[in-house]
């Protein structure tokens, strides 16, 4: 392919970056910005694919999972969030334990991973979540419970007036296996002040994940992009995640989340394009040299764009999901869930080999 020839990268101003990638050298902030400013996104994607192939060959992973959103009532009121409701507001809900378990029981396939997140409810105590995890563990002892963002962990700690580490320890004892990685948004303080001023700070988010890693709890990590942040903010975010991984070695997968604009109070001057989504995913693969997996989250990307992302450095297609509320409230037009056969067909259609995995990326 023409784009793989060295003179092509030289002409794009990426010759030295191509050499770094080939030699497995760490990219700098300036390298990341040059990748964003490169006029040819296919050149950036080709570099990311070299890293992806080195790590995973033609494998593309998926998991049989089940999402549960236990409440949309939240005290944070983030400007970008279409999911949040105030207590007493029409449309607000809280699942009872029986309702949550009924959703588990209705899963088309026994899930290997249960993904549970929700709003920061002002009155749901830690005992509710301990009981929920214990009940699910009894029903599905082999499933990994991947539950609660760092923002939720910080909220539980405030409600209970205990340290976040104690919250993690109690939830781990109840069955918690992983943290899902949401709530990171963008780490840049000035942006955070505008989009989520009541939410945990970047430092708090990172500290909670590193506490989890110290307890042996693996986590994912995320970045919400395409709203009011600058490209430099994205590179800063990726580098802070990379530095955190250097310290604690517990991040399993990075999930780039494109901002969906429906029902948001944010005014977006320059809407995110499909190519900018793919470029950001590719740069994530290139910058995050110590995080093994990059997810193409089909719920928010859409299935076809997620397939394209598998050619721009991503290696994971997420999973069956079954029911998802947060992204769809914000305008996601993807299906609510996918079948195992559908996931495998879409992965094969990209020229990749579908590999079923568990939550920790062990091949099934």
VEXDREN-2710 file (C-alpha; in Angstrom, 1 decimal):
% VEXDREN-2710
k/r/px/py/pz
1/UNK/0.0/0.0/0.0
2/UNK/1.2/3.5/-0.9
3/UNK/0.6/4.9/2.5
4/UNK/2.9/2.4/4.1
5/UNK/5.9/3.5/2.2
6/UNK/8.4/5.5/4.2
7/UNK/8.5/8.5/1.8
8/UNK/4.7/8.9/2.3
9/UNK/5.2/9.4/6.0
10/UNK/8.1/11.7/5.3
11/UNK/6.0/13.8/3.0
12/UNK/3.3/14.0/5.7
13/UNK/5.9/15.2/8.3
14/UNK/5.6/11.9/10.2
15/UNK/8.9/10.2/9.2
16/UNK/10.4/10.4/12.7
17/UNK/7.2/9.3/14.3
18/UNK/7.0/6.3/12.0
19/UNK/10.6/5.4/13.1
20/UNK/9.6/5.8/16.8
21/UNK/6.6/3.5/16.3
22/UNK/8.7/0.9/14.5
23/UNK/11.2/1.1/17.4
24/UNK/8.5/1.0/20.1
25/UNK/9.6/4.4/21.4
26/UNK/7.2/6.5/23.5
27/UNK/5.6/9.4/21.7
28/UNK/5.6/12.9/23.2
29/UNK/3.0/15.6/23.6
30/UNK/4.4/17.3/20.5
31/UNK/4.2/14.0/18.5
32/UNK/0.6/13.7/19.5
33/UNK/-0.2/17.2/18.3
34/UNK/1.6/16.5/15.0
35/UNK/-0.5/13.4/14.5
36/UNK/-3.7/15.5/15.0
37/UNK/-2.4/18.2/12.6
38/UNK/-1.4/15.7/9.9
39/UNK/-3.4/16.4/6.7
40/UNK/-3.9/12.7/6.0
41/UNK/-5.9/10.8/8.6
42/UNK/-5.1/7.5/6.8
43/UNK/-1.4/8.0/7.5
44/UNK/-2.3/8.2/11.2
45/UNK/-4.5/5.2/11.0
46/UNK/-1.8/3.2/9.2
47/UNK/0.6/3.9/12.1
48/UNK/-2.0/2.8/14.6
49/UNK/-2.7/-0.3/12.7
50/UNK/1.0/-1.3/12.9
51/UNK/0.8/-1.1/16.7
52/UNK/-2.5/-2.9/16.8
53/UNK/-1.2/-5.7/14.6
54/UNK/2.0/-6.0/16.7
55/UNK/-0.1/-6.4/19.8
56/UNK/-3.1/-8.5/18.6
57/UNK/-2.6/-9.6/15.0
58/UNK/-5.9/-9.7/13.2
59/UNK/-7.9/-10.6/16.4
60/UNK/-10.9/-8.5/17.4
61/UNK/-12.4/-9.2/20.8
62/UNK/-15.9/-9.2/22.1
63/UNK/-17.7/-10.2/25.3
64/UNK/-21.1/-11.5/26.2
65/UNK/-22.2/-8.9/28.6
66/UNK/-25.2/-7.2/30.1
67/UNK/-25.5/-3.5/31.0
68/UNK/-27.6/-2.4/34.0
69/UNK/-28.3/1.3/34.7
70/UNK/-29.8/1.4/38.2
71/UNK/-30.8/5.0/38.3
72/UNK/-30.8/8.2/36.3
73/UNK/-31.3/10.5/39.4
74/UNK/-28.0/12.3/39.9
75/UNK/-26.8/15.3/42.0
76/UNK/-24.0/16.3/39.5
77/UNK/-26.0/17.9/36.8
78/UNK/-23.3/17.8/34.1
79/UNK/-23.9/20.1/31.2
80/UNK/-23.2/17.4/28.6
81/UNK/-25.5/14.7/30.2
82/UNK/-28.8/13.9/28.6
83/UNK/-29.4/11.0/31.0
84/UNK/-29.6/12.8/34.4
85/UNK/-32.8/13.6/36.2
86/UNK/-33.4/15.4/39.5
87/UNK/-35.1/13.6/42.3
88/UNK/-38.9/13.9/41.8
89/UNK/-38.5/15.0/38.2
90/UNK/-40.7/13.1/35.6
91/UNK/-38.7/10.3/34.0
92/UNK/-36.5/9.7/37.0
93/UNK/-36.2/6.1/38.1
94/UNK/-34.4/3.8/40.6
95/UNK/-34.4/0.1/40.1
96/UNK/-35.3/-2.1/43.0
97/UNK/-33.1/-5.1/43.7
98/UNK/-35.8/-7.3/42.3
99/UNK/-36.0/-5.2/39.1
100/UNK/-32.3/-5.2/38.6
101/UNK/-32.1/-9.0/39.1
102/UNK/-35.0/-9.5/36.7
103/UNK/-33.0/-7.8/34.0
104/UNK/-30.1/-10.1/34.7
105/UNK/-32.4/-13.1/34.5
106/UNK/-33.8/-11.9/31.2
107/UNK/-30.4/-11.8/29.4
108/UNK/-30.5/-13.8/26.2
109/UNK/-27.2/-15.4/27.0
110/UNK/-25.6/-16.0/30.4
111/UNK/-23.3/-12.9/30.6
112/UNK/-19.6/-13.2/31.4
113/UNK/-19.5/-9.6/32.4
114/UNK/-22.1/-7.5/34.2
115/UNK/-21.7/-3.7/33.6
116/UNK/-23.5/-1.6/36.3
117/UNK/-23.4/2.2/36.4
118/UNK/-25.8/4.9/37.2
119/UNK/-26.3/8.4/38.5
120/UNK/-25.1/9.7/41.9
121/UNK/-28.3/9.4/43.8
122/UNK/-28.5/11.5/46.9
123/UNK/-30.0/8.8/49.1
124/UNK/-28.9/5.4/47.8
125/UNK/-26.6/4.0/50.5
126/UNK/-23.7/1.6/50.1
127/UNK/-25.8/-1.2/51.6
128/UNK/-28.0/-1.1/48.4
129/UNK/-25.0/-1.8/46.2
130/UNK/-23.5/-4.4/48.4
131/UNK/-26.8/-6.3/48.4
132/UNK/-27.1/-5.9/44.6
133/UNK/-23.6/-7.3/44.0
134/UNK/-24.1/-10.2/46.5
135/UNK/-27.4/-11.2/44.9
136/UNK/-25.9/-11.1/41.4
137/UNK/-22.9/-13.1/42.6
138/UNK/-25.2/-15.8/43.9
139/UNK/-27.0/-16.0/40.5
140/UNK/-23.9/-15.8/38.3
141/UNK/-20.9/-16.8/40.3
142/UNK/-18.7/-17.0/37.2
143/UNK/-19.5/-13.5/35.8
144/UNK/-17.2/-10.6/36.4
145/UNK/-19.0/-7.6/38.0
146/UNK/-17.7/-4.5/36.4
147/UNK/-19.4/-1.8/38.3
148/UNK/-19.4/1.9/39.3
149/UNK/-17.3/4.7/37.9
150/UNK/-14.7/6.4/40.1
151/UNK/-17.3/9.3/40.3
152/UNK/-19.8/6.9/41.9
153/UNK/-17.2/5.6/44.3
154/UNK/-16.4/9.1/45.4
155/UNK/-20.1/9.8/45.8
156/UNK/-20.6/6.7/47.9
157/UNK/-17.7/7.7/50.1
158/UNK/-19.2/11.2/50.7
159/UNK/-22.6/9.7/51.6
160/UNK/-21.1/7.2/54.0
161/UNK/-18.5/9.6/55.4
162/UNK/-15.7/7.0/54.8
163/UNK/-12.6/6.9/52.6
164/UNK/-12.9/5.8/49.0
165/UNK/-10.5/2.9/49.7
166/UNK/-13.0/1.5/52.3
167/UNK/-15.8/1.8/49.7
168/UNK/-13.7/-0.2/47.2
169/UNK/-12.9/-2.8/49.9
170/UNK/-16.5/-3.2/50.9
171/UNK/-17.7/-3.5/47.3
172/UNK/-14.8/-5.9/46.5
173/UNK/-15.9/-8.1/49.4
174/UNK/-19.5/-8.1/48.0
175/UNK/-18.3/-9.2/44.6
176/UNK/-16.9/-6.2/42.7
177/UNK/-14.3/-7.4/40.1
178/UNK/-13.6/-4.3/37.9
179/UNK/-14.3/-0.6/37.5
180/UNK/-15.7/0.4/34.1
181/UNK/-13.7/3.6/33.6
182/UNK/-16.5/6.2/33.0
183/UNK/-16.5/9.7/34.5
184/UNK/-13.1/10.7/33.3
185/UNK/-14.6/13.0/30.7
186/UNK/-11.6/15.3/29.9
187/UNK/-9.0/16.0/32.6
188/UNK/-8.3/19.6/31.6
189/UNK/-9.5/21.7/34.6
190/UNK/-10.9/24.7/32.6
191/UNK/-13.0/22.3/30.5
192/UNK/-14.1/20.3/33.5
193/UNK/-15.3/23.5/35.2
194/UNK/-17.6/24.2/32.3
195/UNK/-19.0/20.7/31.6
196/UNK/-19.0/18.9/35.0
197/UNK/-18.1/21.3/37.9
198/UNK/-19.7/19.2/40.6
199/UNK/-18.0/16.0/39.5
200/UNK/-14.8/14.5/40.9
201/UNK/-11.7/16.2/39.8
202/UNK/-9.2/14.5/37.4
203/UNK/-6.8/14.0/40.3
204/UNK/-9.6/12.3/42.3
205/UNK/-10.6/10.1/39.4
206/UNK/-7.0/9.0/38.9
207/UNK/-6.4/8.4/42.6
208/UNK/-9.5/6.2/42.9
209/UNK/-8.4/4.1/40.0
210/UNK/-4.9/3.7/41.4
211/UNK/-6.4/2.7/44.8
212/UNK/-8.4/0.1/43.0
213/UNK/-5.3/-1.2/41.2
214/UNK/-3.5/-1.5/44.6
215/UNK/-6.4/-3.7/45.8
216/UNK/-6.1/-6.0/42.7
217/UNK/-9.1/-4.5/41.0
218/UNK/-8.5/-4.0/37.3
219/UNK/-10.2/-1.0/35.6
220/UNK/-10.9/0.5/32.2
221/UNK/-10.4/4.2/31.4
222/UNK/-12.2/6.6/29.1
223/UNK/-12.1/10.0/27.4
224/UNK/-15.2/11.9/26.3
225/UNK/-14.1/14.0/23.3
226/UNK/-15.7/16.2/20.6
227/UNK/-17.4/18.8/22.8
228/UNK/-15.6/22.0/23.9
229/UNK/-12.2/20.6/24.5
230/UNK/-9.2/21.3/22.3
231/UNK/-7.0/18.6/20.6
232/UNK/-4.3/19.5/23.1
233/UNK/-6.6/18.6/25.9
234/UNK/-7.1/15.2/24.4
235/UNK/-3.3/14.6/24.2
236/UNK/-2.9/15.8/27.8
237/UNK/-5.6/13.4/28.9
238/UNK/-4.0/10.5/27.2
239/UNK/-0.6/11.3/28.7
240/UNK/-2.1/11.5/32.2
241/UNK/-3.6/8.1/31.7
242/UNK/-0.3/6.7/30.4
243/UNK/1.5/8.1/33.5
244/UNK/-1.1/6.6/35.8
245/UNK/-0.6/3.2/34.1
246/UNK/3.1/3.6/34.6
247/UNK/2.5/3.9/38.4
248/UNK/-0.2/1.3/39.0
249/UNK/-0.4/-1.1/36.0
250/UNK/-4.1/-1.8/36.4
251/UNK/-5.8/-0.4/33.2
252/UNK/-7.0/-3.1/30.9
253/UNK/-8.7/-1.1/28.1
254/UNK/-9.1/2.5/27.0
255/UNK/-12.5/3.5/25.6
256/UNK/-12.7/6.7/23.5
257/UNK/-16.2/8.1/23.7
258/UNK/-17.4/10.5/21.1
259/UNK/-19.7/13.2/22.4
260/UNK/-23.3/12.9/21.4
261/UNK/-25.1/16.2/21.1
262/UNK/-28.8/15.5/21.5
263/UNK/-30.5/16.8/24.7
264/UNK/-27.3/18.5/25.9
265/UNK/-27.1/22.1/27.1
266/UNK/-23.6/22.5/25.6
267/UNK/-23.2/24.6/22.4
268/UNK/-20.8/23.0/20.0
269/UNK/-19.1/25.3/17.6
270/UNK/-17.5/22.5/15.4
271/UNK/-19.4/19.2/15.3
272/UNK/-17.3/16.1/15.5
273/UNK/-16.7/14.4/12.1
274/UNK/-16.4/10.7/11.5
275/UNK/-12.8/11.1/10.4
276/UNK/-12.0/13.1/13.6
277/UNK/-13.4/10.2/15.6
278/UNK/-11.2/7.7/13.8
279/UNK/-8.1/9.9/14.0
280/UNK/-8.6/10.3/17.8
281/UNK/-9.0/6.5/18.2
282/UNK/-5.8/6.0/16.2
283/UNK/-3.9/8.5/18.2
284/UNK/-5.1/6.9/21.4
285/UNK/-3.6/3.6/20.2
286/UNK/-0.3/5.3/19.4
287/UNK/0.0/7.4/22.6
288/UNK/-1.2/4.7/25.1
289/UNK/1.8/2.3/24.6
290/UNK/1.2/0.7/28.0
291/UNK/-2.6/0.0/27.9
292/UNK/-3.1/-3.2/25.9
293/UNK/-6.6/-2.7/24.4
294/UNK/-8.5/0.1/22.7
295/UNK/-12.3/-0.3/22.5
296/UNK/-14.5/0.6/19.5
297/UNK/-17.6/1.2/21.6
298/UNK/-20.3/0.5/19.0
299/UNK/-23.1/1.9/21.2
300/UNK/-21.8/5.5/20.9
301/UNK/-19.8/5.2/17.6
302/UNK/-22.5/3.3/15.7
303/UNK/-21.9/-0.2/14.4
304/UNK/-20.4/0.9/11.0
305/UNK/-18.1/3.5/12.5
306/UNK/-17.0/0.9/15.1
307/UNK/-16.1/-1.5/12.3
308/UNK/-14.0/1.3/10.7
309/UNK/-12.3/1.8/14.1
310/UNK/-11.0/-1.7/13.9
311/UNK/-8.8/-0.4/11.0
312/UNK/-7.7/2.6/13.0
313/UNK/-6.1/0.9/15.9
314/UNK/-9.0/-0.4/18.0
315/UNK/-9.1/-4.2/18.8
316/UNK/-12.2/-4.6/20.9
317/UNK/-15.8/-4.4/19.8
318/UNK/-17.4/-4.4/23.3
319/UNK/-20.2/-6.9/23.5
320/UNK/-23.9/-7.9/23.4
321/UNK/-24.9/-5.1/25.9
322/UNK/-28.6/-6.0/25.7
323/UNK/-29.9/-2.7/27.1
324/UNK/-28.1/0.7/27.3
325/UNK/-29.7/4.0/28.4
326/UNK/-27.0/6.6/28.9
327/UNK/-25.7/6.9/25.3
328/UNK/-29.1/6.4/23.8
329/UNK/-30.6/9.3/25.9
330/UNK/-27.8/11.4/24.3
331/UNK/-28.8/10.5/20.8
332/UNK/-27.1/7.2/20.1
333/UNK/-28.9/5.5/17.1
334/UNK/-27.3/2.1/17.5
335/UNK/-29.2/-1.0/18.5
336/UNK/-29.9/-1.6/22.2
337/UNK/-28.1/-4.9/21.9
338/UNK/-26.3/-7.3/19.5
339/UNK/-26.2/-11.1/19.3
340/UNK/-23.0/-13.1/19.4
341/UNK/-23.6/-14.2/15.8
342/UNK/-24.1/-10.5/14.8
343/UNK/-20.9/-9.4/16.5
344/UNK/-18.9/-12.1/14.9
345/UNK/-20.3/-11.4/11.5
346/UNK/-19.4/-7.7/11.7
347/UNK/-15.9/-8.5/12.9
348/UNK/-15.3/-11.0/10.1
349/UNK/-16.7/-8.4/7.7
350/UNK/-13.7/-6.2/8.6
351/UNK/-11.2/-8.9/7.8
352/UNK/-10.6/-9.6/11.5
353/UNK/-10.9/-12.8/13.5
354/UNK/-13.6/-12.6/16.2
355/UNK/-12.3/-13.7/19.7
356/UNK/-14.8/-14.1/22.5
357/UNK/-13.2/-12.9/25.8
358/UNK/-14.1/-12.4/29.4
359/UNK/-13.9/-9.0/31.2
360/UNK/-10.2/-9.4/31.8
361/UNK/-9.5/-10.1/28.1
362/UNK/-8.8/-13.8/28.7
363/UNK/-9.8/-15.7/25.5
364/UNK/-12.8/-17.9/26.0
END
